[in-house]
Amino acid sequence: MDALLTALADPARWRLVNLLAERPRSVGVLAQLAGARQPQTTKHLQALERAGVVASQRTGQRRIYALQPGPLRELAGVLNRLADTADQAGGPRETFDRYQLSLDAERLAADEPGWADDRSFTFVRSLAGRPELVWRHLTEAPLLTRWWTPDDLRVSELVFEARPGGRVVQEYRDAEDADGSDLVAGRAEGVVVEAIPGERLTYRSSPELPGGGGPAFTAHVELGLRPTDAGTDLHVHYRITDSTVGSADFIAGIEIGFGQSLDKLAATLVADAHRTDNPEPGTNDAGHGTEPRSTK
């Protein structure tokens, strides 16, 4: 495939491919139609033949070239599969396009400090697991790291002290930046306002502008938990104050990003419930690995 792409990447060779798609032609005629010298045309045709795009045969003093459609169909299939992958409904490309639309709108609106103050977002999720379990996923760092970022990011630093006045720190990087060599994608710091285990959690958090530019805005986040027959209903109210002109890029991603995080929370709880119902060999009923007994 690499040889085929290299052969087709040259504009002169691409012109010859188009001419041969119409019918087989001799080197001399191809040179005339392409407006090129015959030795150059011969070299291009030889490169295409080595890549399997064309075949040739000698007839008397003339060499006739014909297009081989098989490799082109194979390439077309690969390109179609790539396009289908990028264009899948609800996939990353669709999310990218949605964010771009939101980004354009928010940048136009961000004309002065306070431009987005009191903007609010509401999220509701029905979660597997009782409120006590959901509370742990909302407040315990090892569990928070499993879901508290959008799909394409990962938590690289996290502090969450679930008590009034407790610190909140969240730093995140690209999900594929395994060694931390890429730039930090974002960082936010804040404080817990209210923490009633299994019932209500409120905190403030401010994402930092790039380059040490200070807080972009203040997010006031209220999470309410209500037990249901199937588990827990989680209600989230997200309100903005202290918005700066530079906060547009952050605010444009709240609805998509925070929504993705909550979807990951829901999926995490479902997966944990499944493991609890069907424990693997060597695990206890809670789905945790059993400790080996000491032989000493």
N, C-alpha and C positions, 0 to 999 in steps of 0.2 A: 504493500500500500504506500509506503514512503517513496519508493521509486516512481510509482504512478503519479503521486502528487507533485514530486519534483519535476517530472517530465511535463506535466500539464501547467505548471506554474509559469512557464516562460510564455509571454504573449505571442511570440512568433510561432511556437509549437502549437499553441491553442488555436491560432488561425489555421494552421495546417489540419488540425483535427476537424475543425468546422468544414473545411473544404472536402475532406475525405468522407465526412458524414453524408455528403450529397451523392458521391459515387467514387469508385477507385480512379486514381489519376497517376500519370507518370511524373517523374521528378521534374522534368522540364516544364510541364504545364503547371505544376504546383508552384514552381518558382515564379513563373509569369503572373499567375493569379495573386500570389502573395506579395508581388513587387520586390522580390529578393533575388540575390545571386544564387545560381544553381549549387555551387559548393556549400554555401551556408545552409541551403534548403536540405541538401543531402545529409549534413551533420545533424540537423534537427530531426529528420526522419529516422536516422539511425538511433538517436536517443529515444524516440518514441517506440521504435521496434524493440529495443532492449527492455523497455518498461512494459512490453506486451500490449501496447495500445494499437499498434498497426502491424500488418504483415505485408511482405513484399514477394514479388516473383518477377523473374526476368523473362521478357518476351522480345527476342531478337536483340537489338541494341538498346532497348528501353527497359527500365525497371519500373514496374507498376506497384503502387502502394494502395492498400485497402484498410479501412478502419476495422478494428476488432471490438465489437460492442460489449463482449462479456465483462472486461475489466471496468468499463464505464458503468455498466449496470451494477456491478459489485460496489463501486464507489458511491453510486447513487443510493444504494441500500444502506450503506454505512452513514451517509449524510442524513438520510431520512430518519434513521434510528436516533442519531444525535439530536436532530430537531425535535423528534417526538419526546425524547427524554427531557429536553429543556422546556418543552411546551406542555408538559403534563398538567392537568387540572389540579390546582391546589399545591403545585410544586414550588421549589425555590424561585424559579423565574417569575412566576405569577406574583409571589411575595415581593420580589425586587421591583416589579412594575408598579404594584400598589404603593410601595414605599416611595417610589419616584414621584408619583402623582401627589402624594401627601407632602413630600418634601418641597415640591414646586409651590404648592399652595401656602405652606407655612412660611417659606422664605419671603414670599410676597407680603404676607401679613405682618411679619416681624419688623415693624418700622420704628418702634420706640420701646424703651424699657416698660415693662408691665403689660405688654401687648397681649399676653396669653393668661394673665392673672384670672383666677377663678374658673378657668377651663377645667372640665371634669370628665372623667371616664368611669363607666360602671361595667364590672365584669361579674358574671354569675357562673358557677360551675357546680354540678352535682358530682360528688366525689365518693369513691369507695372507701370504706373505713369510718370508724366512729370519730367524733370530734377530737378525742384524746390523741388518736393516731395522726390525724390531720394537723393538729397543733404541733406535734413533734416535727413534722415535715416543714412547718412554717417557721420554726424557731431553732432547730438544732442544726449546726453548721454542716455536719457530714451528710444530712438529708437534704438540706437546702442546696448544696452544691450539685445535686442530681437534677434539679429542675429550674433553679432561679436565674436562668438566662434564656434568650431566644435560641432557636434551633442551631444557628451558625456560630454560637459563642460558647465559651466555657468559663467557669469561675476559676480565677487564678489566686484570689485572696478573698477571704470572707470572715467577718466578725459579726455576730448577732447575739447581743446580750439581752435576753428576753425579760427585761424588767424596766420599770420607769427610769429614765435617765441612762439606760444602757446604750452602748455604742453600736452603730450599724456601719459596716464597711463592706463594700462590694467592688471588687476589681475583676474585670473580665477581659479575655483575649479571644482571638479567633479559635474556633473549635479544632482546627487542624494545625495550629501552632503548638506542636507538642513540646518543643524545647524552650519556648518563651523568647525566641530570637526576634519575633516580629514585634511591632509596636503594640502597647496596651490599647485595646479597643475602647475602653472606658473605665471610669472609676467614679464611685459615688460614696458619700459619707453622710451619716445622719445620727438620729437618736430615737430611742423607743419612748413613746409617750404613755401608752397604756398597754398592759399585758394581763389579761384575765384568762388563765389557761383553759383551753377548750371552748372559749366563748368569744373573746374579742381581743384583737391586736391592732394597735395604732402606732405608726412611726412616721418620722419625717426623714427625707433623704434628698440630697442635692448632688446631681451629677456634675462633674468638673469639666469646664471648657478645656479644649486642647491647649497645650503650651502654658499651663499654669495660669489661665485666664480667669480663675475663680469659679464660683458656682454658676451653672447655667440657669437654674431655677430651683425652687423648693417643691418637692412632691409631698403631699400629705396623704398617706395611705391608711385606710381603715379596712380591716378584714373582720367580718362577722361570721361565726360558725353556728349552724343550726342543725341539730340531729334530725335525721329522717329514718324511715323504715329501711332504706337501702344504704344509708351511710351518713353523709354530711353534705349540706348545701353551704357553699362558700360564697359570700357576697363581698365584693371588693369595690370600694369607692376611692378613686384616685383624683386628687385635686391639685392644681398648680397655683403657686404664688411666686412672687419675686422673679418673674421671667425677664431674662435679658434678651437683647436683640440676637445675640449669638446662640440662643437656645433653640432656634427653629429646627435644626437637624435632629436634636434629641426629641422634641415634642412630636415631630412627624412620625417617629417610630414607636410611640407609646402604645397606641391601640394594637398594632401588629405585634410588637415585641413582647409586651406584657401578656397579651392574649396567648402567644405561643408558649410563654413560660407556664402559664396556668394549664394549658393543654398538656405540657410535659408533666406537671404535677399530677394531673388526673391519670395519665398513662402510667406513671410510676406507682401510684397507689393500686391501680388495677393489677399491674405486674406483681407487686408485692403480695396482694391478696391471693393471686393464683399460686405463687410459690408457697404460701402458707397452707393453702388447701391441698397442694400436691407437693409436699416436701421431697427434695432430692435425697437419695441415700446418703447417710452421713450427716443429716441435718436434723435439728429438733423441730418441734411443731411450729416454732416462730420463724422457721426458715433460715436460722443461723447455723453455721458450722459448729459441730460439737467439738469440744476440746479433748485431745487424747489424754487418757489416764497415764499418770506417771508410773514408771516401772521401778522407780527407786524407792 
